[in-house]
Amino acid sequence: MKTQTLFLLILLIAGCTSKRYIEKGNVQRDISYRAVGGIEHGGIIENTDMSVVEISTVDAVSGATKTGFNAGAHALFPMNGNDLETGLEYQLSFNELSFNDPYNDFKGIRDIQLSQIIVPLTYNINMFKKNPELLSLKLGGAFQLNLPNFNDTGKLPEYSINRFSSGVHIEISSLPFHFDNGSKAGVSISGYRGSQIYEDYYNRSEFEEPGSSYYKFNLIYQF
């Protein structure tokens, strides 16, 4: 609950920021809005260290991840030449867990289609103050609502889901294309490592490896 409270507090502060431009040198900047979308690779991170599971073979569980996609809308609030960025995103990930553990009598495949509603929050360090969107390093976090869909075949262990997760988000973005109407376009690359979403016999909360992650390549359009 502490994570949720922190996000809500920062969003409230950002929402109270003046919508009039903030001047930095010769640059005048309003609050700006962006549409983002692209491909992602990630979702659930499974435990691969079977030595921590009682009497399990080395290949008791293996995982596979397919490429998914994401899309959303962001707002940027100018802050002394840099920005505070937040928004709302939808992300769809595809994970597969294969079980082959004769001792515990588990054998089969669990396909997981993970839908997530994500609220990112980053502090953007703009490398070029006179052209802030040209190159930005973004440091912060992301808060996730997890809505998975399961398709099981075979005899598999019971599981539970953490509906909420959060973690650290790092991103680099560049908007080098400027248009006559004042809009801009570019790309971003980002990575995330967060708390555990999926739990079962082989992926327990006391283990170190289970968690969540993603890598994204996005296109950005700034209005």
C-alpha positions as CSV (number, residue, x, y, z in Angstrom):
1,M,0.0,0.0,0.0
2,K,2.9,2.4,0.5
3,T,3.8,2.2,-3.2
4,Q,0.2,3.1,-4.2
5,T,0.1,6.0,-1.8
6,L,3.4,7.4,-3.1
7,F,2.2,7.2,-6.7
8,L,-1.1,8.9,-5.9
9,L,0.7,11.7,-3.9
10,I,3.1,12.5,-6.7
11,L,0.4,12.4,-9.3
12,L,-1.6,14.9,-7.2
13,I,1.4,17.2,-7.0
14,A,2.0,17.0,-10.7
15,G,-1.7,17.8,-11.4
16,C,-1.4,21.0,-9.3
17,T,1.6,22.2,-11.3
18,S,0.9,25.4,-13.2
19,K,-0.2,24.8,-16.8
20,R,1.5,28.0,-18.0
21,Y,4.9,27.7,-19.5
22,I,8.0,27.6,-17.5
23,E,10.9,29.6,-18.9
24,K,14.4,28.1,-18.9
25,G,16.9,30.3,-20.7
26,N,15.2,31.2,-24.1
27,V,13.0,28.1,-24.0
28,Q,9.3,28.4,-23.2
29,R,7.6,25.1,-22.5
30,D,4.0,24.1,-21.7
31,I,2.8,20.9,-20.2
32,S,3.0,18.5,-23.2
33,Y,1.1,15.4,-24.1
34,R,2.3,12.3,-25.9
35,A,1.0,9.1,-27.5
36,V,3.3,6.1,-27.1
37,G,3.2,2.6,-28.5
38,G,5.3,-0.3,-29.7
39,I,6.6,-3.7,-28.9
40,E,7.7,-5.2,-25.6
41,H,9.3,-8.4,-24.4
42,G,8.7,-9.5,-20.8
43,G,6.0,-10.1,-18.2
44,I,6.5,-12.8,-15.7
45,I,10.0,-13.9,-14.6
46,E,10.0,-17.5,-13.4
47,N,12.4,-19.1,-10.9
48,T,15.2,-21.1,-12.7
49,D,17.1,-22.2,-9.6
50,M,15.5,-25.6,-8.9
51,S,18.1,-26.2,-6.1
52,V,15.8,-24.1,-3.8
53,V,12.8,-26.4,-4.5
54,E,12.6,-29.7,-2.5
55,I,13.4,-32.8,-4.6
56,S,13.0,-31.3,-8.0
57,T,14.9,-32.1,-11.2
58,V,17.0,-29.4,-12.8
59,D,14.5,-29.0,-15.7
60,A,11.3,-29.2,-13.7
61,V,10.2,-25.9,-15.0
62,S,11.2,-23.9,-18.1
63,G,9.8,-20.6,-19.4
64,A,9.4,-19.0,-22.8
65,T,8.4,-15.4,-23.5
66,K,6.9,-14.1,-26.8
67,T,6.9,-10.5,-28.0
68,G,3.9,-8.4,-26.9
69,F,2.8,-4.8,-27.4
70,N,1.9,-1.7,-25.5
71,A,0.2,1.6,-26.0
72,G,-0.7,4.6,-23.9
73,A,-0.9,8.4,-23.3
74,H,1.6,10.5,-21.3
75,A,1.8,14.0,-19.9
76,L,5.1,15.9,-19.2
77,F,5.3,18.6,-16.6
78,P,8.3,21.0,-17.0
79,M,10.5,21.2,-13.9
80,N,13.5,23.6,-14.1
81,G,14.7,22.4,-17.5
82,N,13.7,18.8,-16.9
83,D,10.4,17.0,-16.8
84,L,8.1,14.9,-14.6
85,E,6.4,12.4,-16.8
86,T,3.4,10.1,-16.0
87,G,0.5,8.6,-17.9
88,L,-1.6,5.5,-18.4
89,E,-0.6,2.5,-20.6
90,Y,-2.0,-0.9,-21.6
91,Q,0.4,-3.7,-22.1
92,L,-0.1,-7.3,-23.3
93,S,2.5,-10.0,-22.6
94,F,2.7,-13.7,-23.5
95,N,4.5,-16.2,-21.2
96,E,4.6,-20.0,-21.3
97,L,5.7,-22.3,-18.4
98,S,6.5,-25.9,-19.2
99,F,6.4,-28.4,-16.3
100,N,8.2,-31.7,-16.2
101,D,8.6,-33.0,-12.7
102,P,7.9,-36.8,-12.3
103,Y,8.6,-36.7,-8.6
104,N,5.8,-34.2,-7.8
105,D,3.7,-35.6,-10.7
106,F,3.5,-32.3,-12.6
107,K,3.7,-32.4,-16.4
108,G,2.2,-30.0,-18.9
109,I,2.1,-26.4,-20.2
110,R,0.6,-23.2,-18.7
111,D,0.1,-20.4,-21.2
112,I,-0.3,-17.0,-19.6
113,Q,-1.7,-14.0,-21.5
114,L,-1.0,-11.1,-19.2
115,S,-2.8,-7.8,-19.6
116,Q,-1.6,-4.9,-17.5
117,I,-2.7,-1.4,-16.8
118,I,0.5,0.6,-16.1
119,V,1.0,4.0,-14.5
120,P,4.6,5.0,-15.2
121,L,6.3,7.8,-13.3
122,T,9.7,9.2,-14.2
123,Y,12.0,12.2,-13.7
124,N,13.4,13.1,-17.1
125,I,16.8,14.5,-17.3
126,N,17.0,16.5,-20.6
127,M,20.5,16.5,-22.0
128,F,20.1,19.6,-24.2
129,K,18.2,22.4,-22.4
130,K,17.6,24.4,-25.5
131,N,16.1,21.4,-27.3
132,P,14.8,19.3,-24.3
133,E,13.1,16.5,-26.4
134,L,16.2,15.7,-28.4
135,L,17.7,13.3,-25.8
136,S,16.3,12.4,-22.3
137,L,17.3,10.0,-19.6
138,K,14.3,8.9,-17.6
139,L,14.6,7.4,-14.1
140,G,11.6,6.3,-12.0
141,G,9.2,3.5,-11.5
142,A,5.9,1.9,-12.7
143,F,2.8,0.7,-10.9
144,Q,0.9,-2.2,-12.5
145,L,-2.6,-3.7,-12.3
146,N,-2.3,-7.3,-13.5
147,L,-5.1,-9.1,-15.3
148,P,-3.9,-12.5,-16.5
149,N,-5.6,-15.2,-18.5
150,F,-4.5,-18.8,-18.2
151,N,-4.7,-21.8,-20.5
152,D,-3.5,-25.0,-18.8
153,T,-2.9,-28.4,-20.4
154,G,-1.8,-31.4,-18.3
155,K,-1.4,-31.8,-14.5
156,L,0.0,-28.5,-13.1
157,P,0.6,-26.9,-9.7
158,E,-1.9,-24.5,-8.2
159,Y,-1.1,-20.8,-8.5
160,S,-1.9,-17.4,-7.2
161,I,-1.6,-13.9,-8.7
162,N,-0.6,-10.6,-7.1
163,R,-3.0,-8.2,-8.7
164,F,-0.6,-5.2,-8.0
165,S,3.1,-5.0,-8.7
166,S,5.6,-2.2,-9.0
167,G,9.3,-1.7,-9.7
168,V,12.1,0.4,-11.3
169,H,11.8,1.9,-14.8
170,I,14.7,3.3,-16.8
171,E,14.3,4.8,-20.3
172,I,16.2,6.7,-23.0
173,S,14.1,8.7,-25.5
174,S,14.8,11.0,-28.4
175,L,12.4,13.1,-30.5
176,P,14.5,14.5,-33.4
177,F,11.6,15.0,-35.8
178,H,9.8,18.4,-35.6
179,F,6.8,19.3,-37.7
180,D,5.3,22.5,-38.9
181,N,2.3,22.3,-36.6
182,G,4.6,22.1,-33.6
183,S,4.3,18.4,-33.0
184,K,7.3,16.1,-32.6
185,A,8.1,12.4,-33.1
186,G,10.8,10.0,-32.0
187,V,11.6,6.7,-30.3
188,S,12.4,5.3,-26.8
189,I,14.0,2.2,-25.3
190,S,13.1,1.2,-21.8
191,G,13.6,-1.5,-19.2
192,Y,11.8,-2.5,-16.0
193,R,12.4,-4.9,-13.1
194,G,9.7,-5.3,-10.5
195,S,8.0,-7.3,-7.9
196,Q,6.5,-10.8,-8.2
197,I,3.2,-11.3,-10.1
198,Y,2.9,-15.1,-10.4
199,E,3.4,-17.7,-7.5
200,D,3.2,-21.5,-7.5
201,Y,5.1,-24.4,-6.0
202,Y,8.3,-23.5,-8.0
203,N,7.9,-19.7,-7.8
204,R,7.5,-18.8,-4.2
205,S,7.7,-15.3,-2.7
206,E,10.7,-16.3,-0.5
207,F,12.8,-17.2,-3.6
208,E,15.0,-14.5,-5.1
209,E,14.4,-14.9,-8.9
210,P,10.6,-14.7,-9.4
211,G,9.4,-11.2,-10.4
212,S,8.3,-9.2,-13.3
213,S,10.2,-7.3,-16.1
214,Y,9.9,-5.9,-19.6
215,Y,12.0,-4.3,-22.3
216,K,10.2,-1.9,-24.7
217,F,10.8,-0.2,-28.0
218,N,8.3,2.5,-28.5
219,L,7.4,5.2,-31.1
220,I,6.4,8.6,-29.6
221,Y,4.3,11.3,-31.0
222,Q,4.1,14.6,-29.0
223,F,1.2,16.8,-29.8
